[in-house]
Amino acid sequence: MSGTDKELSYAQQLEQQLDALIEWAIANQPHKLSKLSRDDFNEARGLFCTIAKGGGSLLEQEPEPSEGGAQYINDNPAPWP
């Protein structure tokens, strides 16, 4: 299986899993007064498609400091007291 075939297979499998999760979320929503629809998940579907196509993770899309992004991001947790 070539790299392109693997990528296509990955994207198709991701889409199938996402569809199954969306169907489960709609069917099992506990708040029956506000019904979910497939349209409620369009933004999430777009993000998953971007990732599946090799767009990278959302963390890589942070703006650079010269573009208005943070100059320093503390990713070390505070120690226990």
mmCIF file of the N, C-alpha and C atoms, coordinates in Angstrom:
data_MODEL
# 
_entry.id   MODEL 
# 
loop_
_atom_site.group_PDB 
_atom_site.id 
_atom_site.type_symbol 
_atom_site.label_atom_id 
_atom_site.label_alt_id 
_atom_site.label_comp_id 
_atom_site.label_asym_id 
_atom_site.label_entity_id 
_atom_site.label_seq_id 
_atom_site.pdbx_PDB_ins_code 
_atom_site.Cartn_x 
_atom_site.Cartn_y 
_atom_site.Cartn_z 
_atom_site.occupancy 
_atom_site.B_iso_or_equiv 
_atom_site.pdbx_formal_charge 
_atom_site.auth_seq_id 
_atom_site.auth_comp_id 
_atom_site.auth_asym_id 
_atom_site.auth_atom_id 
_atom_site.pdbx_PDB_model_num 
ATOM 1   N N  . MET A 1 1  ? 0.858   -1.181 0.000  1.00 0.00 ? 1  MET A N  1 
ATOM 2   C CA . MET A 1 1  ? 0.000   0.000  0.000  1.00 0.00 ? 1  MET A CA 1 
ATOM 3   C C  . MET A 1 1  ? 0.898   1.236  0.000  1.00 0.00 ? 1  MET A C  1 
ATOM 4   N N  . SER A 1 2  ? 0.693   2.125  -0.951 1.00 0.00 ? 2  SER A N  1 
ATOM 5   C CA . SER A 1 2  ? 1.524   3.315  -1.057 1.00 0.00 ? 2  SER A CA 1 
ATOM 6   C C  . SER A 1 2  ? 1.121   4.363  -0.022 1.00 0.00 ? 2  SER A C  1 
ATOM 7   N N  . GLY A 1 3  ? 1.939   5.388  0.102  1.00 0.00 ? 3  GLY A N  1 
ATOM 8   C CA . GLY A 1 3  ? 1.654   6.451  1.067  1.00 0.00 ? 3  GLY A CA 1 
ATOM 9   C C  . GLY A 1 3  ? 0.329   7.139  0.794  1.00 0.00 ? 3  GLY A C  1 
ATOM 10  N N  . THR A 1 4  ? 0.007   7.361  -0.481 1.00 0.00 ? 4  THR A N  1 
ATOM 11  C CA . THR A 1 4  ? -1.251  8.014  -0.838 1.00 0.00 ? 4  THR A CA 1 
ATOM 12  C C  . THR A 1 4  ? -2.444  7.128  -0.485 1.00 0.00 ? 4  THR A C  1 
ATOM 13  N N  . ASP A 1 5  ? -2.303  5.823  -0.724 1.00 0.00 ? 5  ASP A N  1 
ATOM 14  C CA . ASP A 1 5  ? -3.369  4.891  -0.382 1.00 0.00 ? 5  ASP A CA 1 
ATOM 15  C C  . ASP A 1 5  ? -3.602  4.850  1.123  1.00 0.00 ? 5  ASP A C  1 
ATOM 16  N N  . LYS A 1 6  ? -2.506  4.884  1.896  1.00 0.00 ? 6  LYS A N  1 
ATOM 17  C CA . LYS A 1 6  ? -2.620  4.892  3.358  1.00 0.00 ? 6  LYS A CA 1 
ATOM 18  C C  . LYS A 1 6  ? -3.314  6.159  3.839  1.00 0.00 ? 6  LYS A C  1 
ATOM 19  N N  . GLU A 1 7  ? -2.952  7.293  3.250  1.00 0.00 ? 7  GLU A N  1 
ATOM 20  C CA . GLU A 1 7  ? -3.563  8.562  3.637  1.00 0.00 ? 7  GLU A CA 1 
ATOM 21  C C  . GLU A 1 7  ? -5.047  8.572  3.313  1.00 0.00 ? 7  GLU A C  1 
ATOM 22  N N  . LEU A 1 8  ? -5.411  8.057  2.151  1.00 0.00 ? 8  LEU A N  1 
ATOM 23  C CA . LEU A 1 8  ? -6.810  7.998  1.753  1.00 0.00 ? 8  LEU A CA 1 
ATOM 24  C C  . LEU A 1 8  ? -7.587  7.065  2.672  1.00 0.00 ? 8  LEU A C  1 
ATOM 25  N N  . SER A 1 9  ? -6.995  5.921  2.976  1.00 0.00 ? 9  SER A N  1 
ATOM 26  C CA . SER A 1 9  ? -7.637  4.963  3.874  1.00 0.00 ? 9  SER A CA 1 
ATOM 27  C C  . SER A 1 9  ? -7.827  5.576  5.263  1.00 0.00 ? 9  SER A C  1 
ATOM 28  N N  . TYR A 1 10 ? -6.813  6.278  5.741  1.00 0.00 ? 10 TYR A N  1 
ATOM 29  C CA . TYR A 1 10 ? -6.888  6.945  7.042  1.00 0.00 ? 10 TYR A CA 1 
ATOM 30  C C  . TYR A 1 10 ? -8.007  7.975  7.050  1.00 0.00 ? 10 TYR A C  1 
ATOM 31  N N  . ALA A 1 11 ? -8.076  8.805  6.018  1.00 0.00 ? 11 ALA A N  1 
ATOM 32  C CA . ALA A 1 11 ? -9.104  9.841  5.938  1.00 0.00 ? 11 ALA A CA 1 
ATOM 33  C C  . ALA A 1 11 ? -10.500 9.230  5.875  1.00 0.00 ? 11 ALA A C  1 
ATOM 34  N N  . GLN A 1 12 ? -10.656 8.148  5.112  1.00 0.00 ? 12 GLN A N  1 
ATOM 35  C CA . GLN A 1 12 ? -11.962 7.487  5.016  1.00 0.00 ? 12 GLN A CA 1 
ATOM 36  C C  . GLN A 1 12 ? -12.365 6.865  6.344  1.00 0.00 ? 12 GLN A C  1 
ATOM 37  N N  . GLN A 1 13 ? -11.420 6.225  7.007  1.00 0.00 ? 13 GLN A N  1 
ATOM 38  C CA . GLN A 1 13 ? -11.720 5.604  8.294  1.00 0.00 ? 13 GLN A CA 1 
ATOM 39  C C  . GLN A 1 13 ? -12.045 6.668  9.345  1.00 0.00 ? 13 GLN A C  1 
ATOM 40  N N  . LEU A 1 14 ? -11.315 7.769  9.326  1.00 0.00 ? 14 LEU A N  1 
ATOM 41  C CA . LEU A 1 14 ? -11.599 8.866  10.256 1.00 0.00 ? 14 LEU A CA 1 
ATOM 42  C C  . LEU A 1 14 ? -13.003 9.415  10.026 1.00 0.00 ? 14 LEU A C  1 
ATOM 43  N N  . GLU A 1 15 ? -13.384 9.581  8.768  1.00 0.00 ? 15 GLU A N  1 
ATOM 44  C CA . GLU A 1 15 ? -14.717 10.087 8.452  1.00 0.00 ? 15 GLU A CA 1 
ATOM 45  C C  . GLU A 1 15 ? -15.802 9.114  8.920  1.00 0.00 ? 15 GLU A C  1 
ATOM 46  N N  . GLN A 1 16 ? -15.583 7.812  8.735  1.00 0.00 ? 16 GLN A N  1 
ATOM 47  C CA . GLN A 1 16 ? -16.558 6.822  9.186  1.00 0.00 ? 16 GLN A CA 1 
ATOM 48  C C  . GLN A 1 16 ? -16.703 6.837  10.704 1.00 0.00 ? 16 GLN A C  1 
ATOM 49  N N  . GLN A 1 17 ? -15.585 6.925  11.407 1.00 0.00 ? 17 GLN A N  1 
ATOM 50  C CA . GLN A 1 17 ? -15.627 6.958  12.865 1.00 0.00 ? 17 GLN A CA 1 
ATOM 51  C C  . GLN A 1 17 ? -16.311 8.230  13.362 1.00 0.00 ? 17 GLN A C  1 
ATOM 52  N N  . LEU A 1 18 ? -16.039 9.345  12.707 1.00 0.00 ? 18 LEU A N  1 
ATOM 53  C CA . LEU A 1 18 ? -16.674 10.607 13.087 1.00 0.00 ? 18 LEU A CA 1 
ATOM 54  C C  . LEU A 1 18 ? -18.175 10.551 12.840 1.00 0.00 ? 18 LEU A C  1 
ATOM 55  N N  . ASP A 1 19 ? -18.581 9.985  11.705 1.00 0.00 ? 19 ASP A N  1 
ATOM 56  C CA . ASP A 1 19 ? -20.017 9.825  11.426 1.00 0.00 ? 19 ASP A CA 1 
ATOM 57  C C  . ASP A 1 19 ? -20.697 8.974  12.490 1.00 0.00 ? 19 ASP A C  1 
ATOM 58  N N  . ALA A 1 20 ? -20.040 7.892  12.903 1.00 0.00 ? 20 ALA A N  1 
ATOM 59  C CA . ALA A 1 20 ? -20.608 7.024  13.937 1.00 0.00 ? 20 ALA A CA 1 
ATOM 60  C C  . ALA A 1 20 ? -20.719 7.776  15.262 1.00 0.00 ? 20 ALA A C  1 
ATOM 61  N N  . LEU A 1 21 ? -19.717 8.555  15.600 1.00 0.00 ? 21 LEU A N  1 
ATOM 62  C CA . LEU A 1 21 ? -19.758 9.329  16.848 1.00 0.00 ? 21 LEU A CA 1 
ATOM 63  C C  . LEU A 1 21 ? -20.853 10.391 16.816 1.00 0.00 ? 21 LEU A C  1 
ATOM 64  N N  . ILE A 1 22 ? -21.027 11.055 15.679 1.00 0.00 ? 22 ILE A N  1 
ATOM 65  C CA . ILE A 1 22 ? -22.072 12.067 15.541 1.00 0.00 ? 22 ILE A CA 1 
ATOM 66  C C  . ILE A 1 22 ? -23.448 11.423 15.682 1.00 0.00 ? 22 ILE A C  1 
ATOM 67  N N  . GLU A 1 23 ? -23.641 10.284 15.032 1.00 0.00 ? 23 GLU A N  1 
ATOM 68  C CA . GLU A 1 23 ? -24.929 9.586  15.144 1.00 0.00 ? 23 GLU A CA 1 
ATOM 69  C C  . GLU A 1 23 ? -25.198 9.174  16.587 1.00 0.00 ? 23 GLU A C  1 
ATOM 70  N N  . TRP A 1 24 ? -24.169 8.699  17.281 1.00 0.00 ? 24 TRP A N  1 
ATOM 71  C CA . TRP A 1 24 ? -24.326 8.313  18.681 1.00 0.00 ? 24 TRP A CA 1 
ATOM 72  C C  . TRP A 1 24 ? -24.686 9.529  19.529 1.00 0.00 ? 24 TRP A C  1 
ATOM 73  N N  . ALA A 1 25 ? -24.001 10.652 19.309 1.00 0.00 ? 25 ALA A N  1 
ATOM 74  C CA . ALA A 1 25 ? -24.261 11.862 20.086 1.00 0.00 ? 25 ALA A CA 1 
ATOM 75  C C  . ALA A 1 25 ? -25.690 12.355 19.884 1.00 0.00 ? 25 ALA A C  1 
ATOM 76  N N  . ILE A 1 26 ? -26.184 12.294 18.664 1.00 0.00 ? 26 ILE A N  1 
ATOM 77  C CA . ILE A 1 26 ? -27.554 12.734 18.376 1.00 0.00 ? 26 ILE A CA 1 
ATOM 78  C C  . ILE A 1 26 ? -28.561 11.793 19.038 1.00 0.00 ? 26 ILE A C  1 
ATOM 79  N N  . ALA A 1 27 ? -28.325 10.497 18.936 1.00 0.00 ? 27 ALA A N  1 
ATOM 80  C CA . ALA A 1 27 ? -29.264 9.516  19.476 1.00 0.00 ? 27 ALA A CA 1 
ATOM 81  C C  . ALA A 1 27 ? -29.287 9.484  20.999 1.00 0.00 ? 27 ALA A C  1 
ATOM 82  N N  . ASN A 1 28 ? -28.178 9.825  21.650 1.00 0.00 ? 28 ASN A N  1 
ATOM 83  C CA . ASN A 1 28 ? -28.075 9.686  23.102 1.00 0.00 ? 28 ASN A CA 1 
ATOM 84  C C  . ASN A 1 28 ? -28.048 11.010 23.853 1.00 0.00 ? 28 ASN A C  1 
ATOM 85  N N  . GLN A 1 29 ? -28.385 12.090 23.197 1.00 0.00 ? 29 GLN A N  1 
ATOM 86  C CA . GLN A 1 29 ? -28.374 13.388 23.862 1.00 0.00 ? 29 GLN A CA 1 
ATOM 87  C C  . GLN A 1 29 ? -29.381 13.388 25.018 1.00 0.00 ? 29 GLN A C  1 
ATOM 88  N N  . PRO A 1 30 ? -28.946 13.765 26.234 1.00 0.00 ? 30 PRO A N  1 
ATOM 89  C CA . PRO A 1 30 ? -29.857 13.727 27.375 1.00 0.00 ? 30 PRO A CA 1 
ATOM 90  C C  . PRO A 1 30 ? -30.867 14.873 27.387 1.00 0.00 ? 30 PRO A C  1 
ATOM 91  N N  . HIS A 1 31 ? -30.573 15.976 26.715 1.00 0.00 ? 31 HIS A N  1 
ATOM 92  C CA . HIS A 1 31 ? -31.471 17.129 26.697 1.00 0.00 ? 31 HIS A CA 1 
ATOM 93  C C  . HIS A 1 31 ? -32.410 17.016 25.506 1.00 0.00 ? 31 HIS A C  1 
ATOM 94  N N  . LYS A 1 32 ? -33.574 16.470 25.727 1.00 0.00 ? 32 LYS A N  1 
ATOM 95  C CA . LYS A 1 32 ? -34.506 16.208 24.632 1.00 0.00 ? 32 LYS A CA 1 
ATOM 96  C C  . LYS A 1 32 ? -35.199 17.480 24.124 1.00 0.00 ? 32 LYS A C  1 
ATOM 97  N N  . LEU A 1 33 ? -35.149 18.573 24.901 1.00 0.00 ? 33 LEU A N  1 
ATOM 98  C CA . LEU A 1 33 ? -35.802 19.803 24.462 1.00 0.00 ? 33 LEU A CA 1 
ATOM 99  C C  . LEU A 1 33 ? -35.006 20.508 23.362 1.00 0.00 ? 33 LEU A C  1 
ATOM 100 N N  . SER A 1 34 ? -33.700 20.394 23.414 1.00 0.00 ? 34 SER A N  1 
ATOM 101 C CA . SER A 1 34 ? -32.862 21.023 22.378 1.00 0.00 ? 34 SER A CA 1 
ATOM 102 C C  . SER A 1 34 ? -32.203 19.914 21.567 1.00 0.00 ? 34 SER A C  1 
ATOM 103 N N  . LYS A 1 35 ? -32.826 19.584 20.469 1.00 0.00 ? 35 LYS A N  1 
ATOM 104 C CA . LYS A 1 35 ? -32.365 18.474 19.620 1.00 0.00 ? 35 LYS A CA 1 
ATOM 105 C C  . LYS A 1 35 ? -31.076 18.853 18.886 1.00 0.00 ? 35 LYS A C  1 
ATOM 106 N N  . LEU A 1 36 ? -30.149 17.911 18.830 1.00 0.00 ? 36 LEU A N  1 
ATOM 107 C CA . LEU A 1 36 ? -28.946 18.073 18.025 1.00 0.00 ? 36 LEU A CA 1 
ATOM 108 C C  . LEU A 1 36 ? -29.246 17.629 16.593 1.00 0.00 ? 36 LEU A C  1 
ATOM 109 N N  . SER A 1 37 ? -28.523 18.211 15.654 1.00 0.00 ? 37 SER A N  1 
ATOM 110 C CA . SER A 1 37 ? -28.629 17.766 14.266 1.00 0.00 ? 37 SER A CA 1 
ATOM 111 C C  . SER A 1 37 ? -27.219 17.595 13.708 1.00 0.00 ? 37 SER A C  1 
ATOM 112 N N  . ARG A 1 38 ? -27.127 16.981 12.550 1.00 0.00 ? 38 ARG A N  1 
ATOM 113 C CA . ARG A 1 38 ? -25.813 16.794 11.914 1.00 0.00 ? 38 ARG A CA 1 
ATOM 114 C C  . ARG A 1 38 ? -25.153 18.138 11.607 1.00 0.00 ? 38 ARG A C  1 
ATOM 115 N N  . ASP A 1 39 ? -25.975 19.162 11.354 1.00 0.00 ? 39 ASP A N  1 
ATOM 116 C CA . ASP A 1 39 ? -25.431 20.489 11.061 1.00 0.00 ? 39 ASP A CA 1 
ATOM 117 C C  . ASP A 1 39 ? -24.691 21.092 12.256 1.00 0.00 ? 39 ASP A C  1 
ATOM 118 N N  . ASP A 1 40 ? -25.030 20.667 13.454 1.00 0.00 ? 40 ASP A N  1 
ATOM 119 C CA . ASP A 1 40 ? -24.367 21.173 14.651 1.00 0.00 ? 40 ASP A CA 1 
ATOM 120 C C  . ASP A 1 40 ? -22.905 20.746 14.718 1.00 0.00 ? 40 ASP A C  1 
ATOM 121 N N  . PHE A 1 41 ? -22.529 19.773 13.917 1.00 0.00 ? 41 PHE A N  1 
ATOM 122 C CA . PHE A 1 41 ? -21.178 19.225 13.960 1.00 0.00 ? 41 PHE A CA 1 
ATOM 123 C C  . PHE A 1 41 ? -20.340 19.620 12.745 1.00 0.00 ? 41 PHE A C  1 
ATOM 124 N N  . ASN A 1 42 ? -20.819 20.557 11.936 1.00 0.00 ? 42 ASN A N  1 
ATOM 125 C CA . ASN A 1 42 ? -20.093 20.933 10.713 1.00 0.00 ? 42 ASN A CA 1 
ATOM 126 C C  . ASN A 1 42 ? -18.711 21.509 10.997 1.00 0.00 ? 42 ASN A C  1 
ATOM 127 N N  . GLU A 1 43 ? -18.605 22.350 12.012 1.00 0.00 ? 43 GLU A N  1 
ATOM 128 C CA . GLU A 1 43 ? -17.306 22.957 12.328 1.00 0.00 ? 43 GLU A CA 1 
ATOM 129 C C  . GLU A 1 43 ? -16.306 21.880 12.763 1.00 0.00 ? 43 GLU A C  1 
ATOM 130 N N  . ALA A 1 44 ? -16.758 20.963 13.624 1.00 0.00 ? 44 ALA A N  1 
ATOM 131 C CA . ALA A 1 44 ? -15.879 19.878 14.071 1.00 0.00 ? 44 ALA A CA 1 
ATOM 132 C C  . ALA A 1 44 ? -15.480 18.994 12.891 1.00 0.00 ? 44 ALA A C  1 
ATOM 133 N N  . ARG A 1 45 ? -16.420 18.717 12.009 1.00 0.00 ? 45 ARG A N  1 
ATOM 134 C CA . ARG A 1 45 ? -16.123 17.896 10.830 1.00 0.00 ? 45 ARG A CA 1 
ATOM 135 C C  . ARG A 1 45 ? -15.047 18.571 9.973  1.00 0.00 ? 45 ARG A C  1 
ATOM 136 N N  . GLY A 1 46 ? -15.138 19.896 9.816  1.00 0.00 ? 46 GLY A N  1 
ATOM 137 C CA . GLY A 1 46 ? -14.134 20.614 9.044  1.00 0.00 ? 46 GLY A CA 1 
ATOM 138 C C  . GLY A 1 46 ? -12.751 20.514 9.665  1.00 0.00 ? 46 GLY A C  1 
ATOM 139 N N  . LEU A 1 47 ? -12.677 20.610 10.994 1.00 0.00 ? 47 LEU A N  1 
ATOM 140 C CA . LEU A 1 47 ? -11.389 20.486 11.671 1.00 0.00 ? 47 LEU A CA 1 
ATOM 141 C C  . LEU A 1 47 ? -10.809 19.086 11.498 1.00 0.00 ? 47 LEU A C  1 
ATOM 142 N N  . PHE A 1 48 ? -11.649 18.066 11.620 1.00 0.00 ? 48 PHE A N  1 
ATOM 143 C CA . PHE A 1 48 ? -11.175 16.702 11.430 1.00 0.00 ? 48 PHE A CA 1 
ATOM 144 C C  . PHE A 1 48 ? -10.703 16.485 9.998  1.00 0.00 ? 48 PHE A C  1 
ATOM 145 N N  . CYS A 1 49 ? -11.401 17.054 9.029  1.00 0.00 ? 49 CYS A N  1 
ATOM 146 C CA . CYS A 1 49 ? -10.981 16.911 7.625  1.00 0.00 ? 49 CYS A CA 1 
ATOM 147 C C  . CYS A 1 49 ? -9.632  17.562 7.395  1.00 0.00 ? 49 CYS A C  1 
ATOM 148 N N  . THR A 1 50 ? -9.405  18.713 8.004  1.00 0.00 ? 50 THR A N  1 
ATOM 149 C CA . THR A 1 50 ? -8.121  19.393 7.878  1.00 0.00 ? 50 THR A CA 1 
ATOM 150 C C  . THR A 1 50 ? -7.002  18.543 8.445  1.00 0.00 ? 50 THR A C  1 
ATOM 151 N N  . ILE A 1 51 ? -7.247  17.945 9.604  1.00 0.00 ? 51 ILE A N  1 
ATOM 152 C CA . ILE A 1 51 ? -6.236  17.092 10.220 1.00 0.00 ? 51 ILE A CA 1 
ATOM 153 C C  . ILE A 1 51 ? -6.007  15.843 9.371  1.00 0.00 ? 51 ILE A C  1 
ATOM 154 N N  . ALA A 1 52 ? -7.079  15.246 8.865  1.00 0.00 ? 52 ALA A N  1 
ATOM 155 C CA . ALA A 1 52 ? -6.961  14.022 8.060  1.00 0.00 ? 52 ALA A CA 1 
ATOM 156 C C  . ALA A 1 52 ? -6.193  14.264 6.767  1.00 0.00 ? 52 ALA A C  1 
ATOM 157 N N  . LYS A 1 53 ? -6.280  15.464 6.237  1.00 0.00 ? 53 LYS A N  1 
ATOM 158 C CA . LYS A 1 53 ? -5.584  15.782 4.988  1.00 0.00 ? 53 LYS A CA 1 
ATOM 159 C C  . LYS A 1 53 ? -4.138  16.195 5.228  1.00 0.00 ? 53 LYS A C  1 
ATOM 160 N N  . GLY A 1 54 ? -3.689  16.089 6.476  1.00 0.00 ? 54 GLY A N  1 
ATOM 161 C CA . GLY A 1 54 ? -2.303  16.425 6.782  1.00 0.00 ? 54 GLY A CA 1 
ATOM 162 C C  . GLY A 1 54 ? -2.126  17.867 7.177  1.00 0.00 ? 54 GLY A C  1 
ATOM 163 N N  . GLY A 1 55 ? -3.187  18.516 7.595  1.00 0.00 ? 55 GLY A N  1 
ATOM 164 C CA . GLY A 1 55 ? -3.107  19.916 7.993  1.00 0.00 ? 55 GLY A CA 1 
ATOM 165 C C  . GLY A 1 55 ? -2.446  20.130 9.329  1.00 0.00 ? 55 GLY A C  1 
ATOM 166 N N  . GLY A 1 56 ? -2.117  19.062 10.026 1.00 0.00 ? 56 GLY A N  1 
ATOM 167 C CA . GLY A 1 56 ? -1.448  19.186 11.308 1.00 0.00 ? 56 GLY A CA 1 
ATOM 168 C C  . GLY A 1 56 ? -2.431  19.368 12.441 1.00 0.00 ? 56 GLY A C  1 
ATOM 169 N N  . SER A 1 57 ? -1.898  19.444 13.617 1.00 0.00 ? 57 SER A N  1 
ATOM 170 C CA . SER A 1 57 ? -2.743  19.596 14.792 1.00 0.00 ? 57 SER A CA 1 
ATOM 171 C C  . SER A 1 57 ? -3.119  21.055 14.967 1.00 0.00 ? 57 SER A C  1 
ATOM 172 N N  . LEU A 1 58 ? -4.087  21.294 15.819 1.00 0.00 ? 58 LEU A N  1 
ATOM 173 C CA . LEU A 1 58 ? -4.528  22.660 16.079 1.00 0.00 ? 58 LEU A CA 1 
ATOM 174 C C  . LEU A 1 58 ? -3.450  23.463 16.784 1.00 0.00 ? 58 LEU A C  1 
ATOM 175 N N  . LEU A 1 59 ? -2.556  22.798 17.524 1.00 0.00 ? 59 LEU A N  1 
ATOM 176 C CA . LEU A 1 59 ? -1.498  23.505 18.234 1.00 0.00 ? 59 LEU A CA 1 
ATOM 177 C C  . LEU A 1 59 ? -0.520  24.154 17.260 1.00 0.00 ? 59 LEU A C  1 
ATOM 178 N N  . GLU A 1 60 ? -0.340  23.565 16.097 1.00 0.00 ? 60 GLU A N  1 
ATOM 179 C CA . GLU A 1 60 ? 0.584   24.120 15.117 1.00 0.00 ? 60 GLU A CA 1 
ATOM 180 C C  . GLU A 1 60 ? 0.021   25.349 14.412 1.00 0.00 ? 60 GLU A C  1 
ATOM 181 N N  . GLN A 1 61 ? -1.248  25.652 14.617 1.00 0.00 ? 61 GLN A N  1 
ATOM 182 C CA . GLN A 1 61 ? -1.870  26.767 13.943 1.00 0.00 ? 61 GLN A CA 1 
ATOM 183 C C  . GLN A 1 61 ? -1.883  28.036 14.787 1.00 0.00 ? 61 GLN A C  1 
ATOM 184 N N  . GLU A 1 62 ? -1.204  28.019 15.939 1.00 0.00 ? 62 GLU A N  1 
ATOM 185 C CA . GLU A 1 62 ? -1.128  29.212 16.765 1.00 0.00 ? 62 GLU A CA 1 
ATOM 186 C C  . GLU A 1 62 ? -0.335  30.284 16.016 1.00 0.00 ? 62 GLU A C  1 
ATOM 187 N N  . PRO A 1 63 ? -0.766  31.543 16.108 1.00 0.00 ? 63 PRO A N  1 
ATOM 188 C CA . PRO A 1 63 ? -0.025  32.599 15.418 1.00 0.00 ? 63 PRO A CA 1 
ATOM 189 C C  . PRO A 1 63 ? 1.332   32.856 16.075 1.00 0.00 ? 63 PRO A C  1 
ATOM 190 N N  . GLU A 1 64 ? 2.270   33.261 15.280 1.00 0.00 ? 64 GLU A N  1 
ATOM 191 C CA . GLU A 1 64 ? 3.588   33.624 15.773 1.00 0.00 ? 64 GLU A CA 1 
ATOM 192 C C  . GLU A 1 64 ? 3.495   34.942 16.556 1.00 0.00 ? 64 GLU A C  1 
ATOM 193 N N  . PRO A 1 65 ? 4.463   35.237 17.434 1.00 0.00 ? 65 PRO A N  1 
ATOM 194 C CA . PRO A 1 65 ? 4.428   36.503 18.172 1.00 0.00 ? 65 PRO A CA 1 
ATOM 195 C C  . PRO A 1 65 ? 4.366   37.725 17.259 1.00 0.00 ? 65 PRO A C  1 
ATOM 196 N N  . SER A 1 66 ? 5.019   37.653 16.106 1.00 0.00 ? 66 SER A N  1 
ATOM 197 C CA . SER A 1 66 ? 4.982   38.777 15.173 1.00 0.00 ? 66 SER A CA 1 
ATOM 198 C C  . SER A 1 66 ? 3.606   38.956 14.533 1.00 0.00 ? 66 SER A C  1 
ATOM 199 N N  . GLU A 1 67 ? 2.778   37.916 14.638 1.00 0.00 ? 67 GLU A N  1 
ATOM 200 C CA . GLU A 1 67 ? 1.424   37.969 14.090 1.00 0.00 ? 67 GLU A CA 1 
ATOM 201 C C  . GLU A 1 67 ? 0.378   38.197 15.178 1.00 0.00 ? 67 GLU A C  1 
ATOM 202 N N  . GLY A 1 68 ? 0.820   38.576 16.371 1.00 0.00 ? 68 GLY A N  1 
ATOM 203 C CA . GLY A 1 68 ? -0.109  38.829 17.466 1.00 0.00 ? 68 GLY A CA 1 
ATOM 204 C C  . GLY A 1 68 ? -0.263  37.678 18.430 1.00 0.00 ? 68 GLY A C  1 
ATOM 205 N N  . GLY A 1 69 ? 0.507   36.623 18.264 1.00 0.00 ? 69 GLY A N  1 
ATOM 206 C CA . GLY A 1 69 ? 0.433   35.476 19.161 1.00 0.00 ? 69 GLY A CA 1 
ATOM 207 C C  . GLY A 1 69 ? 1.211   35.730 20.439 1.00 0.00 ? 69 GLY A C  1 
ATOM 208 N N  . ALA A 1 70 ? 1.069   34.813 21.376 1.00 0.00 ? 70 ALA A N  1 
ATOM 209 C CA . ALA A 1 70 ? 1.741   34.948 22.666 1.00 0.00 ? 70 ALA A CA 1 
ATOM 210 C C  . ALA A 1 70 ? 3.252   34.827 22.488 1.00 0.00 ? 70 ALA A C  1 
ATOM 211 N N  . GLN A 1 71 ? 4.003   35.654 23.255 1.00 0.00 ? 71 GLN A N  1 
ATOM 212 C CA . GLN A 1 71 ? 5.456   35.575 23.194 1.00 0.00 ? 71 GLN A CA 1 
ATOM 213 C C  . GLN A 1 71 ? 5.980   34.424 24.038 1.00 0.00 ? 71 GLN A C  1 
ATOM 214 N N  . TYR A 1 72 ? 5.250   34.095 25.101 1.00 0.00 ? 72 TYR A N  1 
ATOM 215 C CA . TYR A 1 72 ? 5.684   33.026 25.994 1.00 0.00 ? 72 TYR A CA 1 
ATOM 216 C C  . TYR A 1 72 ? 4.470   32.235 26.435 1.00 0.00 ? 72 TYR A C  1 
ATOM 217 N N  . ILE A 1 73 ? 4.559   30.929 26.309 1.00 0.00 ? 73 ILE A N  1 
ATOM 218 C CA . ILE A 1 73 ? 3.493   30.053 26.780 1.00 0.00 ? 73 ILE A CA 1 
ATOM 219 C C  . ILE A 1 73 ? 4.116   29.100 27.784 1.00 0.00 ? 73 ILE A C  1 
ATOM 220 N N  . ASN A 1 74 ? 3.695   29.199 29.041 1.00 0.00 ? 74 ASN A N  1 
ATOM 221 C CA . ASN A 1 74 ? 4.232   28.338 30.092 1.00 0.00 ? 74 ASN A CA 1 
ATOM 222 C C  . ASN A 1 74 ? 3.533   26.985 30.009 1.00 0.00 ? 74 ASN A C  1 
ATOM 223 N N  . ASP A 1 75 ? 4.284   25.985 29.593 1.00 0.00 ? 75 ASP A N  1 
ATOM 224 C CA . ASP A 1 75 ? 3.695   24.660 29.493 1.00 0.00 ? 75 ASP A CA 1 
ATOM 225 C C  . ASP A 1 75 ? 4.158   23.733 30.618 1.00 0.00 ? 75 ASP A C  1 
ATOM 226 N N  . ASN A 1 76 ? 4.781   24.326 31.622 1.00 0.00 ? 76 ASN A N  1 
ATOM 227 C CA . ASN A 1 76 ? 5.195   23.559 32.797 1.00 0.00 ? 76 ASN A CA 1 
ATOM 228 C C  . ASN A 1 76 ? 4.163   23.725 33.897 1.00 0.00 ? 76 ASN A C  1 
ATOM 229 N N  . PRO A 1 77 ? 3.651   22.645 34.443 1.00 0.00 ? 77 PRO A N  1 
ATOM 230 C CA . PRO A 1 77 ? 2.663   22.781 35.513 1.00 0.00 ? 77 PRO A CA 1 
ATOM 231 C C  . PRO A 1 77 ? 3.321   23.300 36.786 1.00 0.00 ? 77 PRO A C  1 
ATOM 232 N N  . ALA A 1 78 ? 2.523   23.976 37.597 1.00 0.00 ? 78 ALA A N  1 
ATOM 233 C CA . ALA A 1 78 ? 3.026   24.463 38.872 1.00 0.00 ? 78 ALA A CA 1 
ATOM 234 C C  . ALA A 1 78 ? 3.268   23.285 39.806 1.00 0.00 ? 78 ALA A C  1 
ATOM 235 N N  . PRO A 1 79 ? 4.308   23.369 40.645 1.00 0.00 ? 79 PRO A N  1 
ATOM 236 C CA . PRO A 1 79 ? 4.573   22.251 41.550 1.00 0.00 ? 79 PRO A CA 1 
ATOM 237 C C  . PRO A 1 79 ? 3.506   22.171 42.651 1.00 0.00 ? 79 PRO A C  1 
ATOM 238 N N  . TRP A 1 80 ? 3.382   20.992 43.236 1.00 0.00 ? 80 TRP A N  1 
ATOM 239 C CA . TRP A 1 80 ? 2.453   20.833 44.349 1.00 0.00 ? 80 TRP A CA 1 
ATOM 240 C C  . TRP A 1 80 ? 2.929   21.667 45.531 1.00 0.00 ? 80 TRP A C  1 
ATOM 241 N N  . PRO A 1 81 ? 2.012   22.197 46.297 1.00 0.00 ? 81 PRO A N  1 
ATOM 242 C CA . PRO A 1 81 ? 2.444   23.007 47.470 1.00 0.00 ? 81 PRO A CA 1 
ATOM 243 C C  . PRO A 1 81 ? 3.126   22.188 48.527 1.00 0.00 ? 81 PRO A C  1 
# 
